């Protein structure tokens, strides 16, 4: 056969050189005029460990492509297929045909333009790169299959296989193409990093991502996928190990996709992949690639960390009902203290381009036009704002049925707590190491305690609330939830815009809030774990002293009155217009709120001042206060705020909101039903570095 190779780059040029070496007549065609000129002047050179050869060749640009073409090997980028077909269609001989050596699924497009009888499928897996005009580096030998689209055994396929080195015949070319698409999805993921293919594949923390991408592709397959070069659709986990070795044996260290993004700065073939696939991880990978193509991001390992977080979000976060929306390829600074950290944001905080749902069907706004200040700070610190998380409706202590309860990662029959339920659940499940929540009476610390993670309520007013949908102007606060104290301090520093160093501290007085620890509503094992945690603080060299804060007796009523009255100020108009659209619990809460009088509200504010004074006296006796975060472990459902059960839930957390002081909850071991208990530490306003330094020492010495 006489051959024309359209697209004389890495794959087409390598195949063409082999054909010419073996005595076949080949015309090369390429849109790169410099490449064409070099081939005509000096021949086509193949370099690398497979072979070193230079062949004399004739090359043309597309406008000079002659008529009467017989066997055409098409090796242009998938997104250049339509333009290539325009040139070759009128130039095909009556018995001419096209063999697609391309990535992706181009056979149907070719068949629609040329007729299915004039199209042959091929699967090519060897690696090669154009390293200069007229020069191609071939990295390895690998699978090369050719077959008719209908699986028939034909003379032309037998002839192609006889002529093309390493080629083999198959009756299931579509099966090979689907397998290559699955492997290609993995390579697209590795390409967004700066790691070599083998190193990226060998990293265990990314393996679930690769497996999930391959499964998304194979789930859409319309033909039985075939194994090749270590990739086995029936053994995906083992395939990753084999592909590591396969790629370590290749001189081609990075994929062509990576070279398009990081070296050549040109469009990739990702959109061609999206034409036949619609899985969530494929979409997220494509969005990151588009962001790199557009210059908004660069190839770096942080992108793989983000993709891995999306995978964990789908696998671990979705079953918990923790996620409301994903944020694809988020914008951020190139570097900062949160670099390589995916950060989840509670969905009562604005993220530009996203609807701030407040987990409610009431008063749903248009997508936010700007980031909340805390979101802007996370982005400026290079954090990846990757999703919006579920919450109790408007942060008010009850679930709207349209969004439902978020489940506890330790026990799916229990709640994750609220109102920062989704943020706590994602961190507790290991989807991300840190998230942003809000706290008006315990809404960070309650779910953090239930989920066995660290949660910080900062000094009230120390984190800007611009872009937060308010619940209580007096008690609202924004803060971090994290897997470790150090992670919480890092995120808190960004949110507050001031340092929060973790340092070694000397001997301190730890005030045990005796009325909280001895509260009859505290469950037996919770009390035991908290007591052990307090004793562990003594074991670190601190002095324990009992403190009494009698004013805590009025805290429950004061908190409920203040938060409900201020929530009514926010919701009154919406409530009158859309009362029936609120969840039942929120509706009951707002009904109660509507009846709070101005004198009752003023009395509650006065009680808040008394609680503040009580804490001040306690801090005159101790540097840090300690007690239980919660009286019990995660219950089956969230007790509504403002109810007796809800008052018990917020009994130990709410006073800190009234007194405007910082507090942290730390996991202190399993309690009833094997679920986590929480130890709460509190300190004077604006002393978060001291508070978290003590917490970090506890975590290191006794809490883990």
Buried (B, 14 or more C-beta within 10 A) or exposed (E): BEBBBBBBBBBBBBBBBBBBBEEBEBBBBBBBEEBBBBBBEBBBBBBBBBBEBBBEBBBBBBEEBEEEBBBBBBBBBBBBBEEBBEBBBEBBEEEBBBBBBBBBBBBEBBBEBBEEEBBBBBBBBBBBBBEEBBBBBBBBBBBBBBBBBEBEEEEBBEEBBEBBBBBEBBEBBBBBBBBBBBBBBBBBBBBBBBBBBBBBBBBEEBBBBBBBBBBBBBEBBEBEBBBBBBBBBEEBEEBBBBBBEBBBEBBBBBBBBBBBBBEEEEBBBBBBBBEBBEBBBBBBBBBBBBBBBEEEBBBBBBBBBBBBBBBBBBBBBEEBBBBBBBBBBBBBEEEBEBBBBBBBBBBBBBBBBBBBBBBBBBBEEEEBEEBBBBBBBBBBBBBBBBBBBBBBBBBBBBBBEEBEBBBBBBBEEBBBBBBBBBBBBBBBBBBBBBBBBBBBBBBBBBBBBBBBBBBBBBBBEBBBBEBBBBBBBBBBBBBBBBBBBBBBBBBBBBBBBEEBEBEEBEEBBBBBBBBBBEBEBBBEBBBBBBBBBBEBBEEBEBEBEEBBBEBBEBBBBBBBBBBBBBBBBBBEEBBEEBEEBBBEBBBBBBEBBBEBEEEBBEBBBEBBEBBBEBBBEBBEEBBBBBBBBBBBBBBEEBBBBBBEEBBBBBBBBBBBBBBBBBBBBBBBBBBBBEBBBBBBBBBBBBBBBBBBBBBBBBBBEBBE
